[in-house]
Structures are given as C-alpha cells and as structure tokens.
Amino acid sequence: AARVQPPHNPPSSQTRLMQARHATLDSRMRVPGAASGSHRAVNAWAQRTSIAAHAALNKAALSQPRSCGSHPAQVLAALSAAVFLLYGPEEALAARVQPPIVESARRCTTDTLKIFADTRSVMSQEASSGGMTEALVDVRGCDFHGQDLHKEVMSGVVLSKADFSGVNFKGVQMARADARGANLSGTDFSDVNAFGTQFDGADLREAQFENAILSSATFGKFGGEWANLENTHFEGALLSSSDIVRICENPTLTKETRKFELGCRASR
C-alpha cells in the first residue's frame, strides 16, 4: 500500500562495461558501406568504432568509485582485454583492426596473461568454430623473454611484436593466438596446442614444436618478412597436408627440416 521503493543503486563498473559493449555490438549491425560491399568504408568505420568504444569503456570502468579489493591496474588490465570483445575473430583477421593499447603498470606482467584464462581455455572449441566471440588479451610489444610460462593460458593472446624468446611454453594452450612479428627464438613449444595461431613474420629460430598441434597455424609473411624457421624443429607435430604445403613455401626452412621432419616435396 505504501509503495515503498527500494533505494537506487548506481550501476556497477561491470554493468557499465557490458552496456558499452552491447551498444557497440548493436551498432555493428548498421555498418556504413556494408551493403554496397565497400571494404574501405567498413574498415574506416571499424577504426572509428574501435577508438569510440575504447573511450566509452574507459569512462565506464573509471567513473565508478573503487570498491574494496579492486585495484586501478586490475581495472585497466580488464579494460585492455574487454576492448577486444567488441570484434569477432573473423572481423579482426579480415580488417586487421586493433584497438589502441591501454597502458598500465601491470600490462606486461603475468597478471595480464591470467585475464579470462578459464574462459579462453574452456571455451576454445566454441571460439574457434565461430560459435562465440573470442576473448583476447593484449601483450603487444611486451618483454617476457626467458620466463617459464608453461602454466599460463596463451589462447587468444595478442603477442604481436613482443619478446617471448627462450620462453618455456611446453604443453600450454595457445590456440588462435596472434604472434605475428614476435620474437620467439629458442622457445619451447613442445606439446603445445597452437591451433589456428598466426606465427607470420615471427622470429622462430631454434624453436621446438615437437608433438605440437599446429593445424591451421600460419608461418607466412608479416610486414613483408617471412617467419624465420631456421633450425626450427617440427618432429611429431600435428599438421594436415595443406598445412605442410603452406609451411614448405617458407624459404627459411633448412634442408634437413624440409626433408626429414615435414616431408616437403622438391620444388619443380
């Protein structure tokens, strides 16, 4: 009878982040130029949307008062990953559009590699099949060289132009990662699941891929440079015949690797 209304609680940071994301996702249904097939218009729109979404998410994440147990660096780290949720995997690969890097004190630490780790590991099949939007984590340009990261989840990590040389990745989940142009020389990828990972233009000299899952992984050019596969080993790696054909096009492979590990056909 008194019609007592509950106290008004302002939306949480998480709620505002989701609202910003949904608004951007809705706008994706009205891409200017999409109907006419104008790729230039679509790409330009995607770039503008990326910057606008970045600003919206920043405002949503930072406008709320800090709650107990939260930390500004954690908010920024989560924001860095959340921005990538705005684009599906097919769009990201086709348009090559990446949002601006959100810098924070912890961006280039293992704390960032733990963002969405459970989701990126458990939901790998749904994401790779296009059944859900990929959750990506951004460590572009960071320096992790020489570290033991065999307990981390690298699936969906964007490590383009980062330094992961000499890292122990043995047995990790690394599906659909973006390692284009990264320094991965001397890295141990034994028993790794690198399904669909892009190694184009990466420095993979002396890297070990023994018994790794490399289906749909690419080792081509990035920025005009081939992935460097000098003394890279693929013994026991899972590769389809079409995967092998693509890898064998790489001129940096040694003769021994071509003949005994990949079984490349002699060029005519």
N, C-alpha and C positions, 0 to 999 in steps of 0.2 A: 504493500500500500504506500509505503514511504518512498518507493522507487529510489532506494539508495544505490548510487553508482559507485563502482569500485574506483580507487584512486588511479589517476592517469600515470602510467609508467612510460617514459620515453623509450623509443625503440633502441635495442642494443646495437653495438657496433656490428655484430654478426648479421642482425636483421637488415641494417642499412647496406651492408656489403651485398647481401643477397638481392635487395631491392634494386641496387645499382646494376647488378649483373643481369637481372631479369629485364630491366628496361632496355639494356643494350642488346640482349638476345632478341627482344621483341623488334627492335629496330633493324635487326639483321634480315627480317622478313621483307623489308622495304629497301633493298639496296638500289640506289640510283644507278641506272645503266645496265642492271642485271638482265632486264627483259630484252634489251637490244643486243646483249652479248658483248658489251663494251668492257673488255678486261681492264683497260686503263682507268675507266670510271670506277669500276669495282675496287681496284687496288688503291686508288686515291681516297675513295670513301673509307676503305678499311684502315688506312693510315690515320685519317681524321678521327675515326671511331676509336681507334686504339688510344690516341692521346686523350680524347674526351673521357673515355672510360677510366683511364689511369687517374685523371684528375678527380672524377666522381668517386672512385674507390678510395683515393687518398682522403678526400673530405669526409667520407662516411667512416673510415677507420680512425681518423684522428680527431674528429669533432666530439666524440664521446669521452667523458671523463674516464680515467684509467681505473679499472676495477681491481680488487685485491687479487694478487697473484699474477697480474698481467704486467707486461714489460713493453716499452716502446719498440725495442728491437724485435720482439716477437710479433708485434702488430705489423711492423714494416716487412718482416720476413714473410708473414702470412699474406700480406698485400702483394708482395712480389710474385708469389705463386698464384694468388687469386686472379690477377690480371690476365693470366694465360688461359683461365677458364672461359674467357669471352669468345674464344675461337675454337672451332672443331679442328681435329687433326688434318682433315683434307684441305681446309681453307688455309691453314698455316703453311702446309707444304706447297700449295699452289701459288699463294700470293707472296710467300717469304716475308710476311709482315710480323715483326716482333715488337712488343711494346717497349717503352723506354725502361732502362734498368733502374730499379728502385734501390738506391744505395742505403746501407745500414751497417752498423758496426759488426753485425753477425752474418752478413750476406755470404761471405766467403769462408764460412766455418761449417763443420759437420752438422751444426744445428739446422742449417738450411736443408741439408740432404734428408733430414728426418720429416720435413713437411709433407703431409699427405702420404707418408711412407706405407701405411697399411692399405690405403685406398689404391695407391699405384701398384702395389704388389698383388693384392687380391683381385682387383678389377682388370687385370692385364688383358684377359681374353675379350671382355666386353669392349674395352677401349680399342684394341687392335682391329676388331671386327666392325668398328664404327657404331656399335650399339650404345655408346655413351660418350660424353665429351671428355677428352683427355685432361688429366690434372698434371700440369707441368711445373717444374721447379727450375729457377733461373740461377745458374752459377757462371754465366758467361764471363770469360776473362779472368776468372779466379785462379789462385795458385794452391793446388793440393799435392804437389809433386812429392813422391817418396812416402806417402801415407799408406797405412793399412786400412783399406775401406771395404774389406770383404764382408762386413756385417751390415753395410748400408744398402738401401734400395735405390738403384740408379735408373729404374724405369721412368721414362718421361722427363728425365733431367736434361736441361739445355746447357751443355758444357762447351758450346762453340767457342773456339779460340782460348780455352782455358788450359792450364798446365796440370795434367794428370800423369806426367812422366814418372816411370818407376813405381806406380801405384799397384798395390795388391788388390785386384778385383776378383780373385778366384771364387767362383761359384755364385756371384751376385746376380740379381735380376736387373737387367739393363735393356729391357725391350723398349723400342720406339724412342730411344734417346737421340738427341741431336749433338753429335760430336764433330761436326764439320769444322775443319781448320784447327782442331785441338792438338795439343802436344801429348801424345800417348806413347812416346817411345819407351821401350823397355818395360811396358806394362804387362802384368799377368792377367789375361782374360780366360784362363783355363776354366772349363765347365760353366762359363757364363751363358746366360740366356740373353743374347743380343738380337732377338728377332726384330727386324724392321729398323734397326739403328742405322743412322747416317754417319759413316766414317769418311765421307768425301773430303778430300783435301787435308786429312789429318796426318800427323807425323806418327807412323806406326812402326818405325824401325825397331827391330829386335823384340817386337811384341809377340806374345804367345797366345794362340787361340785354340790350344789343344782341347778337343772334345766340346767345343763351344757350339751353341745353337746360333747359326748365322743366316737362317732363312730370311730372305728379303732384305738383308743388310746390304748397304751400298759402300763401295770403296772407290768411287769415281773422282771427278773433279769438283773443286770448290774454289771460287775466285780464280779460275784458270789453272789451278795447281792440282795435280793428281795426288791421291792419298799415297804416302810414301810407304811401300811394303817391302823395303829392303831388309832381307833376313827375317821377315815376319813368318811365323810358322802356323800351319793350319791342320796339323795331324789330327785325324779323328773328328774334325769339325763337321757339323750337320749343314750341308749345302745341297740345294737342288741343282739339277743340270743347268738351268737358266742362271742360277746364282753364280755357278762356276764360270760360265761363259762371260758374264759381266766382269768378274774379278780378273779373269785371264786377259782382259783388254788392258789392264793396268801395266804400263811399261816398266814399272819399278820392281816388279817381282823378279827374284833370282831364278836362274835356270833350274836349280835343284827343287825349289818350291813349286815351280810350274809343272815339272815332270813327275816328281815323286809324291807330292802332297795334294796337288789339285788335279793333276792329270790333264793339264791344258793340251789342247790339240795344237800341233805345229801349224804356224801360220803359212798360208799358201803364198 
